[in-house]
Amino acid sequence: MCKLMDIVNDIMLKSKLLNKFIAGIEIYLILLDIKDTDEANNARSEQSQKAFTAGTSRNK
């Protein structure tokens, strides 16, 4: 019976560690998505600025 409890405790410990690992991966993916979104917004902003600058130089 004691051996069975050791096995159950070992499985529970491993499942807790696995859940923490999965949560860490999910947080990493969220941060990666935020970074990609920021980079896309920055690129779009730069394109808008270039288009605006080109438009204003033509109007002069």
CHARMM-style PDB file with segment names, atoms N, HN, CA, C and O in Angstrom:
ATOM      1  N   MET     1       0.836  -1.204   0.000  1.00  0.00      PROA
ATOM      2  CA  MET     1       0.000   0.000   0.000  1.00  0.00      PROA
ATOM      3  C   MET     1       0.869   1.252   0.000  1.00  0.00      PROA
ATOM      4  O   MET     1       0.545   2.240  -0.659  1.00  0.00      PROA
ATOM      5  N   CYS     2       1.960   1.207   0.732  1.00  0.00      PROA
ATOM      6  HN  CYS     2       2.223   0.404   1.267  1.00  0.00      PROA
ATOM      7  CA  CYS     2       2.859   2.356   0.804  1.00  0.00      PROA
ATOM      8  C   CYS     2       3.505   2.621  -0.560  1.00  0.00      PROA
ATOM      9  O   CYS     2       3.716   3.771  -0.946  1.00  0.00      PROA
ATOM     10  N   LYS     3       3.811   1.548  -1.274  1.00  0.00      PROA
ATOM     11  HN  LYS     3       3.639   0.614  -0.960  1.00  0.00      PROA
ATOM     12  CA  LYS     3       4.413   1.680  -2.605  1.00  0.00      PROA
ATOM     13  C   LYS     3       3.430   2.353  -3.562  1.00  0.00      PROA
ATOM     14  O   LYS     3       3.821   3.176  -4.389  1.00  0.00      PROA
ATOM     15  N   LEU     4       2.158   1.998  -3.442  1.00  0.00      PROA
ATOM     16  HN  LEU     4       1.840   1.329  -2.770  1.00  0.00      PROA
ATOM     17  CA  LEU     4       1.125   2.594  -4.287  1.00  0.00      PROA
ATOM     18  C   LEU     4       1.012   4.093  -4.003  1.00  0.00      PROA
ATOM     19  O   LEU     4       0.871   4.889  -4.932  1.00  0.00      PROA
ATOM     20  N   MET     5       1.072   4.477  -2.741  1.00  0.00      PROA
ATOM     21  HN  MET     5       1.186   3.831  -1.987  1.00  0.00      PROA
ATOM     22  CA  MET     5       0.994   5.894  -2.382  1.00  0.00      PROA
ATOM     23  C   MET     5       2.198   6.655  -2.935  1.00  0.00      PROA
ATOM     24  O   MET     5       2.062   7.797  -3.374  1.00  0.00      PROA
ATOM     25  N   ASP     6       3.371   6.030  -2.915  1.00  0.00      PROA
ATOM     26  HN  ASP     6       3.481   5.102  -2.558  1.00  0.00      PROA
ATOM     27  CA  ASP     6       4.558   6.667  -3.488  1.00  0.00      PROA
ATOM     28  C   ASP     6       4.381   6.908  -4.984  1.00  0.00      PROA
ATOM     29  O   ASP     6       4.746   7.963  -5.503  1.00  0.00      PROA
ATOM     30  N   ILE     7       3.822   5.928  -5.660  1.00  0.00      PROA
ATOM     31  HN  ILE     7       3.525   5.071  -5.238  1.00  0.00      PROA
ATOM     32  CA  ILE     7       3.578   6.063  -7.099  1.00  0.00      PROA
ATOM     33  C   ILE     7       2.567   7.176  -7.364  1.00  0.00      PROA
ATOM     34  O   ILE     7       2.770   7.991  -8.263  1.00  0.00      PROA
ATOM     35  N   VAL     8       1.486   7.220  -6.596  1.00  0.00      PROA
ATOM     36  HN  VAL     8       1.321   6.558  -5.866  1.00  0.00      PROA
ATOM     37  CA  VAL     8       0.458   8.256  -6.760  1.00  0.00      PROA
ATOM     38  C   VAL     8       1.056   9.633  -6.492  1.00  0.00      PROA
ATOM     39  O   VAL     8       0.817  10.567  -7.258  1.00  0.00      PROA
ATOM     40  N   ASN     9       1.824   9.771  -5.425  1.00  0.00      PROA
ATOM     41  HN  ASN     9       2.018   9.012  -4.803  1.00  0.00      PROA
ATOM     42  CA  ASN     9       2.457  11.055  -5.108  1.00  0.00      PROA
ATOM     43  C   ASN     9       3.420  11.491  -6.213  1.00  0.00      PROA
ATOM     44  O   ASN     9       3.485  12.670  -6.561  1.00  0.00      PROA
ATOM     45  N   ASP    10       4.160  10.535  -6.757  1.00  0.00      PROA
ATOM     46  HN  ASP    10       4.107   9.577  -6.474  1.00  0.00      PROA
ATOM     47  CA  ASP    10       5.093  10.832  -7.847  1.00  0.00      PROA
ATOM     48  C   ASP    10       4.337  11.330  -9.083  1.00  0.00      PROA
ATOM     49  O   ASP    10       4.752  12.297  -9.722  1.00  0.00      PROA
ATOM     50  N   ILE    11       3.241  10.674  -9.410  1.00  0.00      PROA
ATOM     51  HN  ILE    11       2.903   9.889  -8.891  1.00  0.00      PROA
ATOM     52  CA  ILE    11       2.429  11.088 -10.558  1.00  0.00      PROA
ATOM     53  C   ILE    11       1.842  12.475 -10.332  1.00  0.00      PROA
ATOM     54  O   ILE    11       1.825  13.299 -11.245  1.00  0.00      PROA
ATOM     55  N   MET    12       1.365  12.733  -9.130  1.00  0.00      PROA
ATOM     56  HN  MET    12       1.379  12.063  -8.388  1.00  0.00      PROA
ATOM     57  CA  MET    12       0.784  14.044  -8.832  1.00  0.00      PROA
ATOM     58  C   MET    12       1.845  15.139  -8.937  1.00  0.00      PROA
ATOM     59  O   MET    12       1.571  16.213  -9.473  1.00  0.00      PROA
ATOM     60  N   LEU    13       3.044  14.882  -8.436  1.00  0.00      PROA
ATOM     61  HN  LEU    13       3.267  14.010  -8.000  1.00  0.00      PROA
ATOM     62  CA  LEU    13       4.130  15.853  -8.523  1.00  0.00      PROA
ATOM     63  C   LEU    13       4.494  16.132  -9.975  1.00  0.00      PROA
ATOM     64  O   LEU    13       4.679  17.285 -10.365  1.00  0.00      PROA
ATOM     65  N   LYS    14       4.594  15.076 -10.770  1.00  0.00      PROA
ATOM     66  HN  LYS    14       4.444  14.139 -10.453  1.00  0.00      PROA
ATOM     67  CA  LYS    14       4.930  15.247 -12.186  1.00  0.00      PROA
ATOM     68  C   LYS    14       3.832  16.001 -12.923  1.00  0.00      PROA
ATOM     69  O   LYS    14       4.133  16.808 -13.802  1.00  0.00      PROA
ATOM     70  N   SER    15       2.571  15.761 -12.590  1.00  0.00      PROA
ATOM     71  HN  SER    15       2.326  15.105 -11.876  1.00  0.00      PROA
ATOM     72  CA  SER    15       1.490  16.471 -13.273  1.00  0.00      PROA
ATOM     73  C   SER    15       1.496  17.955 -12.898  1.00  0.00      PROA
ATOM     74  O   SER    15       1.195  18.806 -13.735  1.00  0.00      PROA
ATOM     75  N   LYS    16       1.839  18.270 -11.635  1.00  0.00      PROA
ATOM     76  HN  LYS    16       2.084  17.578 -10.955  1.00  0.00      PROA
ATOM     77  CA  LYS    16       1.940  19.682 -11.234  1.00  0.00      PROA
ATOM     78  C   LYS    16       3.064  20.374 -11.995  1.00  0.00      PROA
ATOM     79  O   LYS    16       2.900  21.498 -12.470  1.00  0.00      PROA
ATOM     80  N   LEU    17       4.208  19.696 -12.110  1.00  0.00      PROA
ATOM     81  HN  LEU    17       4.341  18.783 -11.724  1.00  0.00      PROA
ATOM     82  CA  LEU    17       5.332  20.273 -12.847  1.00  0.00      PROA
ATOM     83  C   LEU    17       4.979  20.450 -14.319  1.00  0.00      PROA
ATOM     84  O   LEU    17       5.347  21.452 -14.931  1.00  0.00      PROA
ATOM     85  N   LEU    18       4.273  19.488 -14.881  1.00  0.00      PROA
ATOM     86  HN  LEU    18       3.974  18.674 -14.384  1.00  0.00      PROA
ATOM     87  CA  LEU    18       3.865  19.580 -16.282  1.00  0.00      PROA
ATOM     88  C   LEU    18       2.895  20.747 -16.483  1.00  0.00      PROA
ATOM     89  O   LEU    18       2.989  21.467 -17.477  1.00  0.00      PROA
ATOM     90  N   ASN    19       1.966  20.934 -15.545  1.00  0.00      PROA
ATOM     91  HN  ASN    19       1.890  20.349 -14.738  1.00  0.00      PROA
ATOM     92  CA  ASN    19       1.021  22.052 -15.645  1.00  0.00      PROA
ATOM     93  C   ASN    19       1.757  23.393 -15.577  1.00  0.00      PROA
ATOM     94  O   ASN    19       1.406  24.326 -16.299  1.00  0.00      PROA
ATOM     95  N   LYS    20       2.764  23.495 -14.722  1.00  0.00      PROA
ATOM     96  HN  LYS    20       3.049  22.738 -14.135  1.00  0.00      PROA
ATOM     97  CA  LYS    20       3.553  24.734 -14.633  1.00  0.00      PROA
ATOM     98  C   LYS    20       4.337  24.966 -15.914  1.00  0.00      PROA
ATOM     99  O   LYS    20       4.459  26.102 -16.374  1.00  0.00      PROA
ATOM    100  N   PHE    21       4.861  23.906 -16.486  1.00  0.00      PROA
ATOM    101  HN  PHE    21       4.761  22.983 -16.113  1.00  0.00      PROA
ATOM    102  CA  PHE    21       5.607  24.008 -17.741  1.00  0.00      PROA
ATOM    103  C   PHE    21       4.694  24.477 -18.867  1.00  0.00      PROA
ATOM    104  O   PHE    21       5.066  25.353 -19.649  1.00  0.00      PROA
ATOM    105  N   ILE    22       3.502  23.896 -18.952  1.00  0.00      PROA
ATOM    106  HN  ILE    22       3.200  23.185 -18.317  1.00  0.00      PROA
ATOM    107  CA  ILE    22       2.534  24.292 -19.990  1.00  0.00      PROA
ATOM    108  C   ILE    22       2.112  25.745 -19.793  1.00  0.00      PROA
ATOM    109  O   ILE    22       1.993  26.491 -20.765  1.00  0.00      PROA
ATOM    110  N   ALA    23       1.887  26.151 -18.556  1.00  0.00      PROA
ATOM    111  HN  ALA    23       1.983  25.545 -17.766  1.00  0.00      PROA
ATOM    112  CA  ALA    23       1.517  27.546 -18.281  1.00  0.00      PROA
ATOM    113  C   ALA    23       2.643  28.482 -18.704  1.00  0.00      PROA
ATOM    114  O   ALA    23       2.383  29.561 -19.237  1.00  0.00      PROA
ATOM    115  N   GLY    24       3.881  28.083 -18.473  1.00  0.00      PROA
ATOM    116  HN  GLY    24       4.092  27.206 -18.040  1.00  0.00      PROA
ATOM    117  CA  GLY    24       5.025  28.894 -18.893  1.00  0.00      PROA
ATOM    118  C   GLY    24       5.084  29.037 -20.402  1.00  0.00      PROA
ATOM    119  O   GLY    24       5.376  30.119 -20.912  1.00  0.00      PROA
ATOM    120  N   ILE    25       4.812  27.963 -21.118  1.00  0.00      PROA
ATOM    121  HN  ILE    25       4.575  27.084 -20.704  1.00  0.00      PROA
ATOM    122  CA  ILE    25       4.799  28.020 -22.586  1.00  0.00      PROA
ATOM    123  C   ILE    25       3.682  28.937 -23.062  1.00  0.00      PROA
ATOM    124  O   ILE    25       3.882  29.713 -23.996  1.00  0.00      PROA
ATOM    125  N   GLU    26       2.517  28.863 -22.442  1.00  0.00      PROA
ATOM    126  HN  GLU    26       2.354  28.232 -21.684  1.00  0.00      PROA
ATOM    127  CA  GLU    26       1.398  29.725 -22.834  1.00  0.00      PROA
ATOM    128  C   GLU    26       1.742  31.197 -22.623  1.00  0.00      PROA
ATOM    129  O   GLU    26       1.427  32.033 -23.469  1.00  0.00      PROA
ATOM    130  N   ILE    27       2.384  31.521 -21.503  1.00  0.00      PROA
ATOM    131  HN  ILE    27       2.640  30.842 -20.815  1.00  0.00      PROA
ATOM    132  CA  ILE    27       2.790  32.908 -21.245  1.00  0.00      PROA
ATOM    133  C   ILE    27       3.810  33.352 -22.289  1.00  0.00      PROA
ATOM    134  O   ILE    27       3.735  34.472 -22.794  1.00  0.00      PROA
ATOM    135  N   TYR    28       4.758  32.483 -22.614  1.00  0.00      PROA
ATOM    136  HN  TYR    28       4.818  31.573 -22.204  1.00  0.00      PROA
ATOM    137  CA  TYR    28       5.761  32.812 -23.622  1.00  0.00      PROA
ATOM    138  C   TYR    28       5.102  33.095 -24.973  1.00  0.00      PROA
ATOM    139  O   TYR    28       5.471  34.051 -25.655  1.00  0.00      PROA
ATOM    140  N   LEU    29       4.138  32.276 -25.356  1.00  0.00      PROA
ATOM    141  HN  LEU    29       3.838  31.500 -24.802  1.00  0.00      PROA
ATOM    142  CA  LEU    29       3.454  32.474 -26.636  1.00  0.00      PROA
ATOM    143  C   LEU    29       2.657  33.774 -26.643  1.00  0.00      PROA
ATOM    144  O   LEU    29       2.597  34.457 -27.666  1.00  0.00      PROA
ATOM    145  N   ILE    30       2.050  34.121 -25.522  1.00  0.00      PROA
ATOM    146  HN  ILE    30       2.099  33.567 -24.691  1.00  0.00      PROA
ATOM    147  CA  ILE    30       1.309  35.387 -25.432  1.00  0.00      PROA
ATOM    148  C   ILE    30       2.270  36.559 -25.593  1.00  0.00      PROA
ATOM    149  O   ILE    30       1.982  37.505 -26.326  1.00  0.00      PROA
ATOM    150  N   LEU    31       3.414  36.498 -24.908  1.00  0.00      PROA
ATOM    151  HN  LEU    31       3.648  35.729 -24.312  1.00  0.00      PROA
ATOM    152  CA  LEU    31       4.396  37.577 -25.017  1.00  0.00      PROA
ATOM    153  C   LEU    31       4.957  37.667 -26.426  1.00  0.00      PROA
ATOM    154  O   LEU    31       5.206  38.764 -26.926  1.00  0.00      PROA
ATOM    155  N   LEU    32       5.158  36.524 -27.068  1.00  0.00      PROA
ATOM    156  HN  LEU    32       4.955  35.633 -26.662  1.00  0.00      PROA
ATOM    157  CA  LEU    32       5.645  36.505 -28.436  1.00  0.00      PROA
ATOM    158  C   LEU    32       4.628  37.132 -29.379  1.00  0.00      PROA
ATOM    159  O   LEU    32       4.995  37.868 -30.295  1.00  0.00      PROA
ATOM    160  N   ASP    33       3.357  36.842 -29.156  1.00  0.00      PROA
ATOM    161  HN  ASP    33       3.059  36.245 -28.412  1.00  0.00      PROA
ATOM    162  CA  ASP    33       2.292  37.422 -29.974  1.00  0.00      PROA
ATOM    163  C   ASP    33       2.230  38.934 -29.786  1.00  0.00      PROA
ATOM    164  O   ASP    33       2.028  39.670 -30.752  1.00  0.00      PROA
ATOM    165  N   ILE    34       2.402  39.403 -28.554  1.00  0.00      PROA
ATOM    166  HN  ILE    34       2.566  38.805 -27.769  1.00  0.00      PROA
ATOM    167  CA  ILE    34       2.403  40.848 -28.282  1.00  0.00      PROA
ATOM    168  C   ILE    34       3.577  41.502 -29.004  1.00  0.00      PROA
ATOM    169  O   ILE    34       3.428  42.574 -29.591  1.00  0.00      PROA
ATOM    170  N   LYS    35       4.742  40.862 -28.960  1.00  0.00      PROA
ATOM    171  HN  LYS    35       4.863  39.991 -28.482  1.00  0.00      PROA
ATOM    172  CA  LYS    35       5.931  41.407 -29.622  1.00  0.00      PROA
ATOM    173  C   LYS    35       5.698  41.491 -31.130  1.00  0.00      PROA
ATOM    174  O   LYS    35       6.020  42.505 -31.750  1.00  0.00      PROA
ATOM    175  N   ASP    36       5.143  40.433 -31.725  1.00  0.00      PROA
ATOM    176  HN  ASP    36       4.881  39.609 -31.222  1.00  0.00      PROA
ATOM    177  CA  ASP    36       4.873  40.431 -33.163  1.00  0.00      PROA
ATOM    178  C   ASP    36       3.881  41.528 -33.529  1.00  0.00      PROA
ATOM    179  O   ASP    36       4.034  42.190 -34.556  1.00  0.00      PROA
ATOM    180  N   THR    37       2.871  41.720 -32.695  1.00  0.00      PROA
ATOM    181  HN  THR    37       2.747  41.182 -31.861  1.00  0.00      PROA
ATOM    182  CA  THR    37       1.870  42.759 -32.946  1.00  0.00      PROA
ATOM    183  C   THR    37       2.516  44.139 -32.888  1.00  0.00      PROA
ATOM    184  O   THR    37       2.227  44.998 -33.721  1.00  0.00      PROA
ATOM    185  N   ASP    38       3.393  44.355 -31.902  1.00  0.00      PROA
ATOM    186  HN  ASP    38       3.628  43.657 -31.225  1.00  0.00      PROA
ATOM    187  CA  ASP    38       4.100  45.635 -31.790  1.00  0.00      PROA
ATOM    188  C   ASP    38       4.965  45.894 -33.016  1.00  0.00      PROA
ATOM    189  O   ASP    38       4.994  47.006 -33.543  1.00  0.00      PROA
ATOM    190  N   GLU    39       5.672  44.856 -33.467  1.00  0.00      PROA
ATOM    191  HN  GLU    39       5.649  43.953 -33.039  1.00  0.00      PROA
ATOM    192  CA  GLU    39       6.538  45.020 -34.637  1.00  0.00      PROA
ATOM    193  C   GLU    39       5.702  45.326 -35.878  1.00  0.00      PROA
ATOM    194  O   GLU    39       6.092  46.158 -36.697  1.00  0.00      PROA
ATOM    195  N   ALA    40       4.562  44.663 -36.022  1.00  0.00      PROA
ATOM    196  HN  ALA    40       4.245  43.987 -35.356  1.00  0.00      PROA
ATOM    197  CA  ALA    40       3.686  44.926 -37.170  1.00  0.00      PROA
ATOM    198  C   ALA    40       3.141  46.346 -37.112  1.00  0.00      PROA
ATOM    199  O   ALA    40       3.080  47.028 -38.135  1.00  0.00      PROA
ATOM    200  N   ASN    41       2.746  46.796 -35.928  1.00  0.00      PROA
ATOM    201  HN  ASN    41       2.795  46.242 -35.097  1.00  0.00      PROA
ATOM    202  CA  ASN    41       2.242  48.165 -35.786  1.00  0.00      PROA
ATOM    203  C   ASN    41       3.329  49.188 -36.100  1.00  0.00      PROA
ATOM    204  O   ASN    41       3.061  50.205 -36.739  1.00  0.00      PROA
ATOM    205  N   ASN    42       4.555  48.923 -35.652  1.00  0.00      PROA
ATOM    206  HN  ASN    42       4.773  48.097 -35.132  1.00  0.00      PROA
ATOM    207  CA  ASN    42       5.663  49.835 -35.934  1.00  0.00      PROA
ATOM    208  C   ASN    42       5.937  49.910 -37.437  1.00  0.00      PROA
ATOM    209  O   ASN    42       6.161  50.995 -37.975  1.00  0.00      PROA
ATOM    210  N   ALA    43       5.920  48.771 -38.105  1.00  0.00      PROA
ATOM    211  HN  ALA    43       5.739  47.890 -37.668  1.00  0.00      PROA
ATOM    212  CA  ALA    43       6.152  48.750 -39.555  1.00  0.00      PROA
ATOM    213  C   ALA    43       5.051  49.507 -40.280  1.00  0.00      PROA
ATOM    214  O   ALA    43       5.323  50.254 -41.220  1.00  0.00      PROA
ATOM    215  N   ARG    44       3.813  49.318 -39.851  1.00  0.00      PROA
ATOM    216  HN  ARG    44       3.592  48.712 -39.087  1.00  0.00      PROA
ATOM    217  CA  ARG    44       2.681  50.015 -40.472  1.00  0.00      PROA
ATOM    218  C   ARG    44       2.797  51.519 -40.241  1.00  0.00      PROA
ATOM    219  O   ARG    44       2.491  52.312 -41.131  1.00  0.00      PROA
ATOM    220  N   SER    45       3.237  51.907 -39.055  1.00  0.00      PROA
ATOM    221  HN  SER    45       3.486  51.263 -38.332  1.00  0.00      PROA
ATOM    222  CA  SER    45       3.413  53.321 -38.732  1.00  0.00      PROA
ATOM    223  C   SER    45       4.501  53.943 -39.601  1.00  0.00      PROA
ATOM    224  O   SER    45       4.350  55.063 -40.088  1.00  0.00      PROA
ATOM    225  N   GLU    46       5.604  53.209 -39.794  1.00  0.00      PROA
ATOM    226  HN  GLU    46       5.727  52.298 -39.398  1.00  0.00      PROA
ATOM    227  CA  GLU    46       6.683  53.709 -40.639  1.00  0.00      PROA
ATOM    228  C   GLU    46       6.210  53.879 -42.081  1.00  0.00      PROA
ATOM    229  O   GLU    46       6.554  54.866 -42.731  1.00  0.00      PROA
ATOM    230  N   GLN    47       5.427  52.929 -42.583  1.00  0.00      PROA
ATOM    231  HN  GLN    47       5.148  52.127 -42.054  1.00  0.00      PROA
ATOM    232  CA  GLN    47       4.904  53.039 -43.947  1.00  0.00      PROA
ATOM    233  C   GLN    47       3.978  54.231 -44.072  1.00  0.00      PROA
ATOM    234  O   GLN    47       4.024  54.944 -45.074  1.00  0.00      PROA
ATOM    235  N   SER    48       3.144  54.459 -43.081  1.00  0.00      PROA
ATOM    236  HN  SER    48       3.107  53.879 -42.267  1.00  0.00      PROA
ATOM    237  CA  SER    48       2.238  55.604 -43.098  1.00  0.00      PROA
ATOM    238  C   SER    48       3.027  56.906 -43.093  1.00  0.00      PROA
ATOM    239  O   SER    48       2.692  57.850 -43.808  1.00  0.00      PROA
ATOM    240  N   GLN    49       4.076  56.947 -42.281  1.00  0.00      PROA
ATOM    241  HN  GLN    49       4.349  56.180 -41.700  1.00  0.00      PROA
ATOM    242  CA  GLN    49       4.902  58.161 -42.205  1.00  0.00      PROA
ATOM    243  C   GLN    49       5.589  58.426 -43.545  1.00  0.00      PROA
ATOM    244  O   GLN    49       5.665  59.572 -43.989  1.00  0.00      PROA
ATOM    245  N   LYS    50       6.089  57.370 -44.189  1.00  0.00      PROA
ATOM    246  HN  LYS    50       6.028  56.439 -43.829  1.00  0.00      PROA
ATOM    247  CA  LYS    50       6.742  57.534 -45.485  1.00  0.00      PROA
ATOM    248  C   LYS    50       5.745  58.019 -46.535  1.00  0.00      PROA
ATOM    249  O   LYS    50       6.058  58.892 -47.344  1.00  0.00      PROA
ATOM    250  N   ALA    51       4.542  57.443 -46.517  1.00  0.00      PROA
ATOM    251  HN  ALA    51       4.287  56.734 -45.860  1.00  0.00      PROA
ATOM    252  CA  ALA    51       3.516  57.855 -47.477  1.00  0.00      PROA
ATOM    253  C   ALA    51       3.115  59.303 -47.239  1.00  0.00      PROA
ATOM    254  O   ALA    51       2.922  60.056 -48.194  1.00  0.00      PROA
ATOM    255  N   PHE    52       2.989  59.695 -45.995  1.00  0.00      PROA
ATOM    256  HN  PHE    52       3.146  59.083 -45.220  1.00  0.00      PROA
ATOM    257  CA  PHE    52       2.626  61.072 -45.659  1.00  0.00      PROA
ATOM    258  C   PHE    52       3.724  62.031 -46.118  1.00  0.00      PROA
ATOM    259  O   PHE    52       3.446  63.077 -46.704  1.00  0.00      PROA
ATOM    260  N   THR    53       4.977  61.656 -45.842  1.00  0.00      PROA
ATOM    261  HN  THR    53       5.203  60.806 -45.366  1.00  0.00      PROA
ATOM    262  CA  THR    53       6.105  62.499 -46.238  1.00  0.00      PROA
ATOM    263  C   THR    53       6.171  62.625 -47.755  1.00  0.00      PROA
ATOM    264  O   THR    53       6.405  63.715 -48.278  1.00  0.00      PROA
ATOM    265  N   ALA    54       5.968  61.530 -48.456  1.00  0.00      PROA
ATOM    266  HN  ALA    54       5.777  60.645 -48.031  1.00  0.00      PROA
ATOM    267  CA  ALA    54       5.988  61.567 -49.919  1.00  0.00      PROA
ATOM    268  C   ALA    54       4.839  62.430 -50.441  1.00  0.00      PROA
ATOM    269  O   ALA    54       5.016  63.173 -51.405  1.00  0.00      PROA
ATOM    270  N   GLY    55       3.690  62.341 -49.828  1.00  0.00      PROA
ATOM    271  HN  GLY    55       3.546  61.737 -49.044  1.00  0.00      PROA
ATOM    272  CA  GLY    55       2.534  63.135 -50.252  1.00  0.00      PROA
ATOM    273  C   GLY    55       2.743  64.617 -50.007  1.00  0.00      PROA
ATOM    274  O   GLY    55       2.372  65.439 -50.845  1.00  0.00      PROA
ATOM    275  N   THR    56       3.324  64.970 -48.887  1.00  0.00      PROA
ATOM    276  HN  THR    56       3.625  64.303 -48.206  1.00  0.00      PROA
ATOM    277  CA  THR    56       3.514  66.393 -48.580  1.00  0.00      PROA
ATOM    278  C   THR    56       4.619  66.994 -49.444  1.00  0.00      PROA
ATOM    279  O   THR    56       4.550  68.173 -49.791  1.00  0.00      PROA
ATOM    280  N   SER    57       5.632  66.211 -49.796  1.00  0.00      PROA
ATOM    281  HN  SER    57       5.688  65.253 -49.514  1.00  0.00      PROA
ATOM    282  CA  SER    57       6.701  66.756 -50.634  1.00  0.00      PROA
ATOM    283  C   SER    57       6.196  66.977 -52.069  1.00  0.00      PROA
ATOM    284  O   SER    57       6.681  67.866 -52.769  1.00  0.00      PROA
ATOM    285  N   ARG    58       5.229  66.170 -52.499  1.00  0.00      PROA
ATOM    286  HN  ARG    58       4.835  65.447 -51.931  1.00  0.00      PROA
ATOM    287  CA  ARG    58       4.650  66.350 -53.830  1.00  0.00      PROA
ATOM    288  C   ARG    58       3.757  67.583 -53.891  1.00  0.00      PROA
ATOM    289  O   ARG    58       3.652  68.231 -54.932  1.00  0.00      PROA
ATOM    290  N   ASN    59       3.124  67.899 -52.784  1.00  0.00      PROA
ATOM    291  HN  ASN    59       3.210  67.372 -51.938  1.00  0.00      PROA
ATOM    292  CA  ASN    59       2.182  69.013 -52.754  1.00  0.00      PROA
ATOM    293  C   ASN    59       2.870  70.367 -52.730  1.00  0.00      PROA
ATOM    294  O   ASN    59       2.222  71.385 -52.976  1.00  0.00      PROA
ATOM    295  N   LYS    60       4.145  70.408 -52.444  1.00  0.00      PROA
ATOM    296  HN  LYS    60       4.671  69.582 -52.244  1.00  0.00      PROA
ATOM    297  CA  LYS    60       4.859  71.698 -52.332  1.00  0.00      PROA
ATOM    298  C   LYS    60       5.137  72.299 -53.673  1.00  0.00      PROA
ATOM    299  OT1 LYS    60       5.727  73.377 -53.756  1.00  0.00      PROA
TER     300      LYS     60
END
